[in-house]
Every structure is written in C-alpha cells, then in structure tokens.
Amino acid sequence: MDEMVRSAPKDKLIKGATGDWEVIIGLEVHAQVTSKSKLFSPASAEYGGAPNDHVSLIDAAMPGMLPVINEECVRQAIRTGLGLKARINLKSVFDRKNYFYPDLPQGYQISQFKQPIVGEGVVYLDMAEGEQIAVGIERLHLEQDAGKSIHDQHPSLSYVDLNRSGVALMEIVSKPDMRSADEAKAYVTKLRTILRYLGTCDGNMEEGSMRADVNVSVRRPGEPLGTRCEIKNVNSIRFVGQAIDYEARRQIDVIEDGGTISQETRLFDSRSGQTRSMRSKEEAHDYRYFPDPDLLPLEFDQPYVDALAAALPELPDEKKARFVADFGLSPYDAGILVGERVAADYFEQVAQGRDAKAAANWVINELFGRLNKDGVDIVESPVSAAQLGAIIDLVASGVISGKIAKDLFEIVWSEGGDPAEIVESRGMKQVTDTGAIEKAIDEVMAANPDKVAQAKEKPSMAGWFVGQVMKATGGKANPQAVNALLKDKLGLE
C-alpha cells in the first residue's frame, strides 16, 4: 500500500491502551462474470449442478488442450470498468500465476498481472452522516476461478469438484482508501449495486459469486502505513465488517504489547467472529508470473469500447441525482430507492403522474417495511406498482384517509385485488358528509362535557376529540372536516 493523503476523522479512530490508532483498509473483490460459459472453455458457468458436471477437457487440464477467450467475458469486464469510471486499456496481457492446489488442475491460474484490462477508477460512497467518500479503484483484471476441495464427505479422503474451475472472475482491487468497517461495508454494498445494475455479476455472496479479500493494517495517525494482513474469501457484507473490527483490534493489541505484525494471509471464522493465521503472505515473485504462451495479447479499439459505453444503463449515482432533481426527493430517500435497480424501477412506475414524495414514502415505509418483515424480495412483492399507485390515488382524491389506506395496503398484500373495488365493496370510503361527522362530534361532546370545558381553556385538547371522532367513525371521517367542525363547535380560532 502506498502512503495515502486521507486521514481518518477523530470519530473513526480506534482507542488503544496507549492512544489512538487509525485502521487502513483496501479490498480485493472477486466477482463472478455473468456469462453462459467459462472464461477459456465452452463448459457451463451456471451455479450448482452435480459435482464435475460442468467440466470440459480444458478445465480438467488435459494434455494439448488450449484456452480460447470468451468475448462475452471481455465485454462484461469493459462494461464494469466503464461503470467504475475507470480507464479501459485497449491492450492487456494474460499471465500464468503458478501455484499448486488440488482443485487447480493446470498447476497455474490464468490471470493478468502487469497489464490488466481495466486501470484506475473510482467508487463514491454516501455515508449515513451525509459524508461522501471517494474510494479509488487500482485495477480490474480477468482471471479463472479454481475448483472446490470438499473435506467432509469421507473420514480420510478429500473430494474435488471442478464445476467452478475456469469460471470467469473479475478481480476488482481498491486503493487503501477506507478508514472504518462501515466504509468498507458501504463500499462492498455500492460495488455490488453497480455490478447488478450493469448485469455483469449477480452479487450473490452466499453462492460465492462475489467475495472479498480484506487487507487491514493499523498505524498511529499521521505515521507511515503499518504491515498489512489479508483476510481471504469473506463472503458477506456483515462478515467484512466483523473481520475488520476484530483484525484491527488484534493488531493494535499485538503492537501495544510490544510485538510486531507479520504480513500474512488469515481466515475469518464467522462462528467465533475471529481471524486466524492461514499462511505467510505471498508476494508477486512467489507466483513466478509470466505471459501465457497460449494466449495472444488481448487487443480491441476505442470504437468497440464506445459502443459498449453507449449501451450502458443509467447507473445508481446518476439515477440518484435524477431522483433528487426531477422528483424533489431528499438525497437520503433517493439513495434508498436506487439501492436495487428493480426497486428504483418499481418506484418510478408508482411515481408516474403522481406526487413523487408521497410515492417515495409509500415505497420506502410501507412496501420496504413489509418486504423486510416478511423476508420477501421486491420481485416477489404481492403488491404491484400499479396496485400501490391506485392506493395513493384513492388517498389523493379524498376517497379514503391515510389510515384507511394502510388497512387497504394490508388487504391487497394478503388477498390481492383491485384497491378501488375493495374500497367500494367493503364500505371503506372516507366519510365527507358533514352531517354524519357533525352527529359524531355532538355525541362525543355530549358524553364528555368536562373535556369540552377543558378544550375551551386549552385548545390543544382538541386533538383528543379528533381521535374520539375518528374512532367513532371507524377511521373513515375526513380528518380535515373533523378539525374544521370541531374548532367551530368548541369556539376555537
């Protein structure tokens, strides 16, 4: 890691026994490329399948088998680079990274070293306290995934499943620009959002199609960078945060106790919440990189890149800016709505021709709240954008009150149906007949003469009457009409 200019603010420093410490974080995210076949073979790249079912002779490293580049994977890497506002290198080189592992039949991994397909870029993080942080991207390169060793199927044997062997990965390397676990979690979240918008990786960390190697070091504020440790293959955003918090504290304790940090590779144990040593950290020369003799340099021209750029979808940062400018949403609400592309699309359908702020409130508070409560993904929402829009229309036109609208939402969620027909058939319309409302007010006032006297002395007591009238009318009375009539009957201004 090079010395960085950005220092952590005081509230992000970690308290040690001998003073404050700053944590320095960089991430290497491995994202599986969305493609039908593997990087250098025609075998299926689909997740799952019976063990060794998606394996070609190339993946199994049979003698004489030669790799052939999958152009779709190249396109996806370029599109990702464009989404990261990064430099696209028109010429890149594939290298052999030599190491032995049982699930790597070739005895080397085809990767990119000195000349990657994508150079420097940037990802912007919008933190909860309103701060925006720019995290630099060092590079993005294409490489093969390895297979999977399985050790729990037999007491004395290990099994190897090569279905993942040769699957295309994008390794996205950040600069060491993050200064807290929260920033690192926000970075992985934002990166996953960008990849999903682009359709270049599905971001399913539980399936292993996106995982992070987390580099952590600590230093005294203003001092040179400390020795870093790399935590391998962390497969959830929550675990990224836990691993950083534990590792930073471990390193601080070691140094404050008079010890030194060894550069090493560590694993995160999600059950104990701790990291443990795996092996000493390899350097580039340990892998004996050299250009792969079976693959020519990868070259394309600028018009090829420009055509891919022209077809990119609207990305989260641009969509958020548009929601703020065009719909008048707060940056916070816009940020929530653009977190998933399908959620942003849903909101836009609801907001079409309606009050956008009301639409945002309903989507964020009622819909997202209920989706989270029931553990349902928005693509499986029982309430469609058209149905939610119809509920908002009924409120806007005064047919139902906001309270009745929430009851209506619950009915549509549980039973489905057309909101307007449900309101009609179940007698849920708001009472706007002043005669009926006046009758309810008279009955409440007659039953509570003491409260009437109090309200005339203390006008804020009128709110109690509003609640009672609403209760008496089953929540159907028009609140504005209730307020107006009450003020008149109580003689309030």
C-alpha positions as CSV (number, residue, x, y, z in Angstrom):
1,M,0.0,0.0,0.0
2,D,1.3,3.5,-0.8
3,E,1.1,6.3,1.7
4,M,-2.3,7.9,1.4
5,V,-3.2,11.6,1.9
6,R,-6.6,10.9,3.5
7,S,-6.6,10.6,7.3
8,A,-9.5,9.3,9.4
9,P,-11.5,11.8,11.3
10,K,-11.3,11.6,15.1
11,D,-14.6,9.8,15.5
12,K,-13.2,6.9,13.3
13,L,-10.0,6.4,15.3
14,I,-9.8,3.3,17.5
15,K,-8.9,3.8,21.1
16,G,-5.9,1.8,22.3
17,A,-4.3,1.4,25.7
18,T,-1.5,3.8,24.6
19,G,-3.5,6.2,22.4
20,D,-5.5,6.5,19.2
21,W,-5.0,4.3,16.1
22,E,-6.1,4.5,12.5
23,V,-7.2,1.5,10.5
24,I,-6.3,1.4,6.8
25,I,-8.4,-0.9,4.6
26,G,-8.2,-2.0,1.0
27,L,-10.3,-4.7,-0.6
28,E,-9.8,-7.1,-3.5
29,V,-13.3,-8.2,-4.6
30,H,-13.7,-11.3,-6.8
31,A,-16.9,-11.0,-8.8
32,Q,-18.0,-13.9,-11.0
33,V,-18.7,-12.7,-14.5
34,T,-22.3,-13.1,-15.7
35,S,-21.8,-15.4,-18.8
36,K,-23.2,-18.7,-20.0
37,S,-19.8,-20.3,-20.4
38,K,-16.4,-20.1,-18.7
39,L,-13.5,-17.7,-19.5
40,F,-11.5,-20.1,-21.7
41,S,-13.8,-23.1,-22.3
42,P,-17.3,-23.8,-23.6
43,A,-18.3,-25.5,-20.3
44,S,-21.4,-24.1,-18.5
45,A,-20.7,-21.4,-15.9
46,E,-24.1,-22.0,-14.2
47,Y,-24.1,-22.2,-10.4
48,G,-24.7,-25.7,-8.9
49,G,-25.1,-28.9,-10.9
50,A,-23.8,-32.3,-9.9
51,P,-20.1,-32.4,-9.0
52,N,-17.8,-32.2,-12.0
53,D,-20.8,-31.9,-14.3
54,H,-19.7,-28.5,-15.8
55,V,-16.2,-29.5,-16.7
56,S,-14.6,-29.5,-20.2
57,L,-11.3,-31.1,-21.1
58,I,-9.8,-27.6,-20.9
59,D,-11.0,-27.1,-17.3
60,A,-9.6,-30.5,-16.4
61,A,-6.2,-29.5,-17.9
62,M,-6.0,-32.5,-20.3
63,P,-2.7,-32.5,-22.3
64,G,-2.9,-30.5,-25.5
65,M,-6.0,-28.5,-24.5
66,L,-5.7,-24.8,-25.4
67,P,-7.6,-21.9,-23.9
68,V,-9.9,-19.8,-26.2
69,I,-11.0,-16.4,-24.8
70,N,-14.7,-15.9,-24.2
71,E,-15.6,-12.5,-25.8
72,E,-18.7,-12.0,-23.6
73,C,-16.5,-12.0,-20.5
74,V,-14.3,-9.4,-22.1
75,R,-17.3,-7.2,-22.9
76,Q,-18.6,-7.6,-19.3
77,A,-15.2,-6.6,-17.9
78,I,-15.1,-3.5,-20.1
79,R,-18.7,-2.6,-19.1
80,T,-17.8,-3.0,-15.4
81,G,-14.7,-0.7,-15.9
82,L,-16.9,1.9,-17.5
83,G,-19.3,1.7,-14.6
84,L,-16.4,2.2,-12.2
85,K,-15.4,5.4,-14.2
86,A,-12.1,3.6,-14.9
87,R,-9.6,3.7,-17.7
88,I,-10.1,0.9,-20.2
89,N,-6.8,-0.5,-21.5
90,L,-7.0,-1.3,-25.2
91,K,-4.2,-3.8,-24.9
92,S,-3.9,-6.2,-21.9
93,V,-2.0,-9.5,-21.4
94,F,-2.9,-12.8,-19.7
95,D,-0.3,-14.3,-17.4
96,R,0.3,-17.6,-15.7
97,K,0.2,-17.3,-11.9
98,N,1.9,-20.5,-10.8
99,Y,0.9,-22.3,-7.6
100,F,-0.1,-25.9,-6.7
101,Y,-3.5,-26.6,-5.3
102,P,-5.6,-29.8,-5.6
103,D,-8.5,-28.0,-7.2
104,L,-6.4,-26.2,-9.8
105,P,-5.6,-29.0,-12.3
106,Q,-3.3,-26.8,-14.5
107,G,-0.9,-26.1,-11.7
108,Y,-1.3,-22.4,-12.6
109,Q,-4.1,-19.8,-12.9
110,I,-4.6,-17.7,-16.0
111,S,-4.8,-14.2,-14.7
112,Q,-3.5,-10.7,-15.5
113,F,-0.5,-9.1,-13.8
114,K,1.3,-6.0,-15.1
115,Q,-1.2,-5.2,-17.9
116,P,-4.8,-5.6,-16.8
117,I,-7.9,-4.9,-18.9
118,V,-9.0,-2.0,-16.7
119,G,-7.0,0.6,-14.9
120,E,-7.7,3.3,-12.3
121,G,-11.3,4.3,-11.5
122,V,-13.4,5.5,-8.5
123,V,-16.5,4.5,-6.5
124,Y,-18.3,7.1,-4.4
125,L,-19.8,6.2,-1.1
126,D,-22.7,8.1,0.5
127,M,-22.3,7.6,4.3
128,A,-25.1,7.8,6.8
129,E,-23.9,11.1,8.2
130,G,-24.1,12.8,4.8
131,E,-20.4,12.5,4.1
132,Q,-19.3,11.4,0.6
133,I,-16.1,9.4,0.3
134,A,-14.3,8.6,-2.9
135,V,-12.6,5.1,-2.9
136,G,-10.1,4.7,-5.7
137,I,-10.0,1.6,-7.9
138,E,-6.5,0.4,-8.6
139,R,-7.4,-2.0,-11.4
140,L,-9.7,-4.7,-12.6
141,H,-8.4,-7.8,-14.2
142,L,-9.9,-11.0,-15.6
143,E,-8.9,-14.4,-14.2
144,Q,-10.0,-18.0,-13.8
145,D,-11.6,-19.3,-10.7
146,A,-10.3,-22.5,-9.1
147,G,-12.4,-25.6,-8.3
148,K,-13.6,-26.6,-4.8
149,S,-12.0,-29.1,-2.3
150,I,-14.5,-30.9,-0.1
151,H,-13.2,-32.4,3.1
152,D,-16.3,-33.5,5.0
153,Q,-17.6,-36.3,2.7
154,H,-15.1,-39.0,3.9
155,P,-13.0,-39.6,7.1
156,S,-9.7,-39.9,5.2
157,L,-10.2,-38.6,1.7
158,S,-10.8,-35.2,0.2
159,Y,-13.0,-34.7,-2.9
160,V,-12.5,-32.2,-5.7
161,D,-15.4,-30.6,-7.6
162,L,-14.2,-28.7,-10.7
163,N,-17.5,-27.1,-11.7
164,R,-16.1,-23.7,-10.8
165,S,-12.7,-24.3,-12.3
166,G,-12.2,-21.9,-15.2
167,V,-15.3,-19.7,-14.4
168,A,-14.5,-16.1,-15.2
169,L,-13.8,-13.7,-12.4
170,M,-13.2,-10.0,-12.3
171,E,-10.8,-9.1,-9.5
172,I,-11.5,-5.5,-8.6
173,V,-8.7,-4.1,-6.4
174,S,-9.4,-0.9,-4.4
175,K,-6.9,1.6,-3.2
176,P,-6.4,1.6,0.6
177,D,-8.8,4.5,1.0
178,M,-11.2,3.1,3.6
179,R,-10.8,4.1,7.3
180,S,-13.5,2.1,9.1
181,A,-15.5,-1.1,8.9
182,D,-18.6,0.9,8.0
183,E,-16.8,2.5,5.0
184,A,-15.7,-1.0,3.8
185,K,-19.3,-2.4,4.1
186,A,-20.6,0.6,2.2
187,Y,-18.0,0.1,-0.5
188,V,-18.9,-3.6,-1.0
189,T,-22.6,-2.7,-1.0
190,K,-22.1,0.1,-3.6
191,L,-19.9,-2.1,-5.7
192,R,-22.5,-4.9,-5.7
193,T,-25.2,-2.4,-6.6
194,I,-23.1,-1.2,-9.6
195,L,-22.4,-4.7,-10.8
196,R,-26.1,-5.7,-10.6
197,Y,-27.2,-2.5,-12.4
198,L,-24.7,-3.4,-15.2
199,G,-25.7,-7.1,-15.2
200,T,-22.0,-8.1,-15.1
201,C,-22.3,-10.1,-11.8
202,D,-25.3,-11.2,-9.8
203,G,-23.6,-10.3,-6.5
204,N,-24.9,-13.4,-4.7
205,M,-22.3,-13.6,-1.9
206,E,-23.9,-16.7,-0.3
207,E,-23.3,-18.6,-3.6
208,G,-19.7,-17.4,-3.7
209,S,-20.2,-15.4,-6.9
210,M,-18.9,-12.3,-5.1
211,R,-16.4,-12.5,-2.3
212,A,-13.8,-10.2,-0.8
213,D,-10.2,-10.4,0.3
214,V,-9.8,-7.7,3.0
215,N,-6.4,-6.0,3.6
216,V,-6.1,-4.5,7.1
217,S,-3.3,-2.5,8.7
218,V,-3.1,0.0,11.6
219,R,-1.0,3.0,12.3
220,R,-0.7,6.0,14.6
221,P,-2.4,9.0,12.9
222,G,0.0,10.7,10.6
223,E,2.6,7.9,10.7
224,P,3.7,5.7,7.8
225,L,1.5,2.7,6.9
226,G,1.8,-0.4,9.0
227,T,2.2,-4.0,8.0
228,R,-1.0,-5.4,6.5
229,C,-2.7,-8.7,6.8
230,E,-5.0,-10.1,4.2
231,I,-8.3,-11.9,5.3
232,K,-9.2,-14.3,2.5
233,N,-12.6,-15.1,0.9
234,V,-15.0,-13.2,3.2
235,N,-18.5,-13.9,1.8
236,S,-20.9,-11.5,3.4
237,I,-21.0,-7.7,3.9
238,R,-21.7,-8.2,7.6
239,F,-18.7,-10.5,7.9
240,V,-16.5,-7.9,6.2
241,G,-17.3,-5.5,9.0
242,Q,-16.8,-8.1,11.7
243,A,-13.4,-9.3,10.3
244,I,-12.1,-5.7,10.1
245,D,-13.2,-4.8,13.6
246,Y,-11.6,-7.9,15.0
247,E,-8.4,-7.7,13.0
248,A,-7.8,-4.0,13.7
249,R,-8.1,-4.6,17.4
250,R,-5.9,-7.7,17.3
251,Q,-3.1,-5.8,15.5
252,I,-3.4,-2.9,18.0
253,D,-3.1,-5.3,20.9
254,V,-0.1,-7.0,19.4
255,I,1.8,-3.8,18.8
256,E,0.8,-2.3,22.2
257,D,2.1,-5.4,23.9
258,G,5.5,-4.9,22.3
259,G,5.0,-7.4,19.4
260,T,5.2,-6.8,15.6
261,I,2.7,-7.7,12.9
262,S,3.8,-10.3,10.4
263,Q,2.5,-9.9,6.8
264,E,0.3,-13.0,6.4
265,T,-2.9,-14.4,5.0
266,R,-5.7,-15.0,7.5
267,L,-9.1,-16.6,7.5
268,F,-12.3,-15.2,9.2
269,D,-14.2,-17.7,11.4
270,S,-17.8,-16.4,11.3
271,R,-18.8,-18.6,14.3
272,S,-16.2,-17.1,16.6
273,G,-16.0,-13.7,14.9
274,Q,-12.2,-14.0,14.9
275,T,-9.5,-14.1,12.3
276,R,-6.8,-16.8,12.4
277,S,-3.5,-17.3,10.6
278,M,-3.5,-19.3,7.4
279,R,-0.1,-18.8,5.9
280,S,2.6,-16.2,5.4
281,K,1.6,-13.7,2.7
282,E,2.9,-14.5,-0.8
283,E,4.5,-11.8,-3.0
284,A,4.2,-11.5,-6.7
285,H,7.6,-13.1,-7.3
286,D,6.4,-16.2,-5.4
287,Y,3.9,-16.9,-8.2
288,R,6.5,-16.6,-11.0
289,Y,4.2,-14.7,-13.3
290,F,4.9,-14.8,-17.0
291,P,2.8,-14.1,-20.1
292,D,0.7,-17.1,-21.0
293,P,2.3,-18.5,-24.2
294,D,-1.1,-20.0,-25.3
295,L,-2.8,-16.6,-25.5
296,L,-2.1,-13.6,-27.6
297,P,-2.3,-10.1,-26.0
298,L,-5.9,-9.0,-25.8
299,E,-6.5,-6.0,-28.1
300,F,-9.5,-4.0,-29.1
301,D,-10.1,-0.5,-30.4
302,Q,-11.8,2.6,-28.9
303,P,-14.9,2.3,-31.1
304,Y,-15.5,-1.1,-29.5
305,V,-15.4,0.5,-26.0
306,D,-17.5,3.4,-27.1
307,A,-20.3,1.1,-28.4
308,L,-20.4,-0.7,-25.1
309,A,-20.4,2.7,-23.2
310,A,-23.3,3.9,-25.3
311,A,-25.4,0.9,-24.3
312,L,-24.8,1.1,-20.6
313,P,-27.9,1.5,-18.3
314,E,-28.4,4.5,-16.1
315,L,-26.2,3.8,-13.1
316,P,-27.0,4.3,-9.4
317,D,-25.2,7.7,-8.9
318,E,-26.8,9.2,-12.0
319,K,-30.2,7.7,-11.1
320,K,-30.0,9.1,-7.6
321,A,-29.1,12.6,-8.9
322,R,-32.1,12.5,-11.3
323,F,-34.5,11.4,-8.5
324,V,-33.3,14.4,-6.4
325,A,-33.5,16.9,-9.3
326,D,-36.7,15.7,-11.1
327,F,-38.7,14.3,-8.2
328,G,-37.6,16.6,-5.4
329,L,-36.6,13.7,-3.2
330,S,-34.1,14.0,-0.4
331,P,-30.7,12.5,-1.2
332,Y,-31.3,10.0,1.7
333,D,-34.6,8.8,0.2
334,A,-33.2,8.7,-3.3
335,G,-30.2,6.7,-2.1
336,I,-32.5,4.1,-0.5
337,L,-34.6,3.8,-3.7
338,V,-31.7,3.3,-6.1
339,G,-30.0,0.6,-3.9
340,E,-31.5,-2.1,-6.1
341,R,-32.3,-1.5,-9.8
342,V,-35.6,-3.3,-9.6
343,A,-36.7,-1.2,-6.6
344,A,-35.8,2.0,-8.4
345,D,-37.9,0.8,-11.4
346,Y,-40.8,0.0,-9.1
347,F,-40.7,3.4,-7.6
348,E,-40.7,5.1,-11.0
349,Q,-43.8,3.2,-12.0
350,V,-45.5,4.2,-8.8
351,A,-44.4,7.9,-9.1
352,Q,-45.5,8.2,-12.8
353,G,-48.1,11.0,-12.9
354,R,-48.3,11.2,-9.1
355,D,-46.8,13.1,-6.2
356,A,-43.3,11.6,-6.2
357,K,-42.7,12.3,-2.5
358,A,-45.9,10.5,-1.5
359,A,-44.9,7.6,-3.8
360,A,-41.4,7.5,-2.2
361,N,-42.9,7.5,1.3
362,W,-45.2,4.6,0.5
363,V,-42.5,2.6,-1.2
364,I,-39.8,3.1,1.5
365,N,-42.0,3.0,4.6
366,E,-44.9,0.7,3.8
367,L,-43.6,-1.6,1.0
368,F,-40.0,-2.0,2.0
369,G,-41.0,-2.3,5.7
370,R,-43.4,-5.1,4.9
371,L,-41.0,-6.8,2.5
372,N,-38.3,-6.8,5.2
373,K,-40.8,-8.0,7.9
374,D,-41.8,-11.0,5.7
375,G,-38.4,-11.6,4.2
376,V,-39.7,-11.2,0.7
377,D,-37.7,-9.8,-2.3
378,I,-39.3,-6.9,-4.2
379,V,-39.6,-9.0,-7.3
380,E,-42.0,-11.3,-5.4
381,S,-44.0,-8.4,-3.9
382,P,-47.7,-9.3,-3.6
383,V,-48.5,-5.6,-4.1
384,S,-47.6,-4.5,-7.7
385,A,-46.6,-1.0,-8.6
386,A,-50.0,-0.5,-10.3
387,Q,-51.8,-1.5,-7.1
388,L,-49.7,0.7,-4.8
389,G,-50.3,3.6,-7.3
390,A,-54.0,3.0,-7.1
391,I,-54.0,3.2,-3.3
392,I,-52.1,6.5,-3.5
393,D,-54.7,7.8,-6.0
394,L,-57.5,6.9,-3.6
395,V,-55.9,9.0,-0.8
396,A,-55.1,11.9,-3.1
397,S,-58.7,12.1,-4.4
398,G,-60.0,12.0,-0.8
399,V,-61.9,8.7,-1.3
400,I,-60.0,7.2,1.7
401,S,-57.9,8.6,4.5
402,G,-54.3,7.8,5.1
403,K,-55.2,5.5,8.0
404,I,-57.7,3.5,5.8
405,A,-55.0,3.4,3.1
406,K,-52.7,1.4,5.4
407,D,-55.6,-1.0,6.1
408,L,-56.2,-1.3,2.4
409,F,-52.5,-2.0,1.8
410,E,-52.7,-4.9,4.2
411,I,-55.7,-6.3,2.4
412,V,-54.1,-6.0,-1.0
413,W,-50.8,-7.6,0.4
414,S,-52.7,-10.6,1.9
415,E,-55.5,-11.1,-0.6
416,G,-54.7,-9.2,-3.8
417,G,-57.4,-7.4,-5.8
418,D,-58.2,-4.0,-7.2
419,P,-57.9,-1.4,-4.5
420,A,-60.8,0.8,-5.8
421,E,-63.1,-2.3,-5.9
422,I,-62.1,-3.3,-2.4
423,V,-62.9,0.1,-1.0
424,E,-66.3,0.1,-2.8
425,S,-67.3,-3.5,-1.8
426,R,-66.1,-3.2,1.9
427,G,-67.5,0.3,2.5
428,M,-64.1,1.8,3.3
429,K,-64.8,5.2,1.7
430,Q,-63.9,8.2,3.7
431,V,-66.9,10.0,5.3
432,T,-67.1,13.5,3.9
433,D,-70.8,14.1,4.7
434,T,-70.6,16.9,7.2
435,G,-73.9,16.0,8.7
436,A,-72.7,12.5,9.7
437,I,-69.4,13.9,11.0
438,E,-71.3,16.6,13.0
439,K,-73.6,14.0,14.5
440,A,-70.5,12.0,15.7
441,I,-68.9,15.2,17.1
442,D,-72.1,16.1,19.0
443,E,-72.3,12.6,20.5
444,V,-68.6,12.7,21.7
445,M,-69.1,16.3,23.2
446,A,-72.3,15.3,24.9
447,A,-70.6,12.3,26.5
448,N,-67.6,14.4,27.7
449,P,-68.8,17.8,29.0
450,D,-65.7,18.0,31.3
451,K,-63.4,17.6,28.3
452,V,-65.3,20.3,26.4
453,A,-64.7,22.8,29.2
454,Q,-61.0,21.8,29.2
455,A,-60.7,22.2,25.5
456,K,-62.1,25.7,25.6
457,E,-59.4,26.6,28.2
458,K,-56.7,24.6,26.5
459,P,-57.1,24.4,22.7
460,S,-54.6,21.6,22.3
461,M,-57.2,19.3,23.9
462,A,-59.0,19.4,20.5
463,G,-56.7,16.6,19.4
464,W,-58.3,14.3,21.9
465,F,-61.7,15.0,20.3
466,V,-60.4,14.3,16.8
467,G,-59.2,10.9,17.9
468,Q,-62.5,10.1,19.5
469,V,-64.5,11.1,16.4
470,M,-62.2,9.1,14.2
471,K,-62.6,6.1,16.4
472,A,-66.4,6.6,16.4
473,T,-66.5,6.6,12.6
474,G,-64.1,3.7,12.2
475,G,-61.4,5.9,10.9
476,K,-63.5,6.9,7.9
477,A,-64.2,10.6,8.8
478,N,-62.3,13.1,6.7
479,P,-59.7,14.5,9.2
480,Q,-59.8,18.0,7.7
481,A,-63.6,18.1,8.0
482,V,-63.4,16.9,11.6
483,N,-60.9,19.5,12.5
484,A,-62.9,22.3,10.9
485,L,-66.2,21.4,12.5
486,L,-64.6,20.8,15.9
487,K,-63.0,24.2,16.0
488,D,-66.3,25.8,15.2
489,K,-68.3,23.8,17.8
490,L,-65.6,24.4,20.5
491,G,-65.4,28.1,19.6
492,L,-61.7,27.8,18.9
493,E,-59.8,30.1,16.4
